């Protein structure tokens, strides 16, 4: 299934605060999800439409809305689930 990719403003801010090398790795992994949910993706428990993508020590938290992946946070693992 083909997905569109969107970012909420907080996710954009989170990405901008990261080092350029990490930004590149995360964006590369997000782009791979356009064709299917590739990568280390897991559905979050107790949440109906929320998922996480693991990229090293970082977590990309996102929702699937119709045919769009909406990224809403990008955080280090120790802060991602607070």
C-alpha positions as a printed Julia matrix, in Angstrom:
82×3 Matrix{Float64}:
  0.0    0.0    0.0
  1.3    3.47  -0.91
  1.3    6.01   1.93
  1.7    9.76   1.94
  4.09  11.22   4.5
  3.19  14.23   6.66
  4.79  15.91   9.67
  3.14  17.74  12.53
  4.93  20.96  13.61
  6.36  19.34  16.79
  7.94  16.55  14.72
  9.57  19.14  12.44
 10.96  20.96  15.48
 12.19  17.69  16.99
 14.03  16.87  13.75
 15.61  20.31  13.49
 17.02  19.96  17.0
 18.9   16.76  16.07
 22.38  16.54  14.5
 22.34  16.54  10.67
 23.64  12.96  10.45
 20.8   11.66  12.63
 18.25  13.76  10.7
 19.37  12.12   7.46
 19.09   8.6    8.85
 15.62   9.25  10.26
 14.31  10.85   7.06
 15.7    7.95   5.02
 13.84   5.42   7.2
 10.62   7.46   7.04
 10.79   7.55   3.23
 11.13   3.76   3.14
  7.72   3.54   4.82
  5.98   5.13   1.8
  5.53   1.77   0.07
  4.72  -0.25   3.17
  5.52  -0.07   6.85
  9.13  -1.15   6.33
 11.71  -1.05   9.07
 11.46  -1.66  12.78
  7.82  -0.57  13.14
  5.6   -1.65  16.01
  2.06  -0.75  16.94
  1.95   0.87  20.36
 -0.07  -1.04  22.91
 -3.18   0.61  24.33
 -3.34   2.98  21.37
 -5.51   2.22  18.37
 -3.75   4.03  15.53
 -0.32   4.88  16.92
  2.97   3.3   15.88
  6.66   3.8   16.43
  9.63   3.49  14.11
 12.97   2.7   15.74
 16.03   4.38  14.24
 19.0    3.62  16.49
 18.35   5.27  19.87
 15.57   7.45  18.44
 11.85   6.8   18.07
  9.59   8.29  15.43
  6.02   8.27  16.74
  3.33   8.35  14.08
 -0.3    7.65  13.29
 -1.89   6.24  10.17
 -4.81   8.34   8.95
 -6.43   6.82   5.85
 -3.48   6.56   3.43
 -1.19   9.0    5.23
  1.54   8.46   7.78
  1.45  11.46  10.11
  4.66  11.81  12.12
  4.0   13.65  15.36
  7.18  13.26  17.45
 10.86  12.34  17.0
 12.57  11.75  20.34
 15.41   9.82  21.96
 14.15   6.52  23.31
 14.35   7.56  26.96
 12.05  10.56  26.33
  9.78   9.21  23.6
  7.14   7.58  25.77
  6.76  10.23  28.49
